[in-house]
């Protein structure tokens, strides 16, 4: 069993591209058909591989915290103009 945290970078051409957390350099690319829930770019997830099947759990609190941090940075940048 292999499991780790990832951030969903993007969905394109029927594939979800996840970046391994925290460095976000290593990619995990899964077909959209392997994902049984609605995810959005920026979502932090915990992915477990069990018997060649990927189990994905959304880490809601971490995702919301990161989105709030990004929004705060965007607000600061806008105020500097």
MARROPA-482821 format. One line per 2 residues: their letters; for each residue x, y, z of C-alpha. Coordinates in pm, 1 decimal. Layout:
N
a> X/Y/Z  ...
% end
This chain:
81
xx> 0.0/0.0/0.0  131.0/340.2/-101.6
xx> -27.5/663.6/18.0  58.2/1030.0/19.9
xx> -79.1/1382.7/-10.3  -120.6/1554.7/-344.9
xx> -257.2/1880.3/-480.3  -476.3/1864.6/-789.4
xx> -295.5/2084.2/-1039.7  -529.8/2054.8/-1336.4
xx> -768.7/1838.6/-1533.5  -704.0/1815.4/-1905.1
xx> -775.0/1574.6/-2188.6  -956.1/1333.1/-1957.8
xx> -675.7/1313.6/-1702.2  -624.3/1459.3/-1355.3
xx> -271.3/1582.4/-1287.2  -175.8/1571.2/-918.7
xx> 144.1/1718.8/-773.9  301.8/1543.7/-476.0
xx> 285.4/1758.0/-161.0  478.7/1955.1/-36.7
xx> 743.1/1997.5/-310.6  480.0/1974.0/-586.6
xx> 735.2/1860.1/-844.3  655.1/1489.1/-884.2
xx> 336.3/1420.6/-1081.2  70.9/1151.7/-1053.7
xx> -154.4/1137.7/-1357.9  -482.6/947.9/-1329.3
xx> -765.4/907.1/-1576.9  -1070.7/1107.1/-1474.3
xx> -1266.2/780.0/-1479.0  -1058.9/661.2/-1179.3
xx> -1190.8/948.6/-966.0  -1528.7/891.5/-804.6
xx> -1584.4/1243.4/-670.8  -1590.0/1601.7/-789.7
xx> -1253.5/1771.8/-746.6  -1125.6/2114.3/-849.4
xx> -780.3/2247.5/-923.8  -613.0/2340.0/-596.4
xx> -781.5/2067.6/-391.4  -551.1/1887.3/-148.1
xx> -612.7/1513.8/-140.0  -482.7/1198.9/24.7
xx> -432.9/919.2/-227.5  -389.1/554.4/-133.6
xx> -305.5/284.5/-382.8  -451.1/-48.6/-274.7
xx> -439.8/-347.4/-509.0  -377.2/-122.3/-812.9
xx> -682.8/89.9/-728.3  -651.2/452.9/-623.5
xx> -860.8/573.0/-328.8  -884.9/951.5/-308.7
xx> -994.8/1145.6/-0.9  -1045.0/1520.9/-17.8
xx> -866.5/1701.2/266.8  -1129.0/1971.2/300.6
xx> -973.7/2170.6/587.3  -629.9/2182.1/424.0
xx> -784.0/2281.3/91.7  -987.7/2563.1/247.6
xx> -688.0/2687.6/445.6  -466.6/2697.7/135.6
xx> -733.7/2874.4/-69.7  -772.2/3134.4/208.2
xx> -394.4/3191.4/210.4  -389.2/3238.1/-167.4
xx> -684.8/3479.1/-150.2  -508.7/3680.4/120.1
xx> -196.1/3708.9/-95.4  -404.4/3814.2/-395.6
xx> -577.0/4082.1/-185.1  -238.7/4216.6/-69.0
xx> -114.1/4234.5/-426.0  -425.0/4421.0/-538.6
xx> -388.8/4677.9/-258.7  -30.1/4755.0/-363.0
x> -138.5/4887.9/-703.1
% end
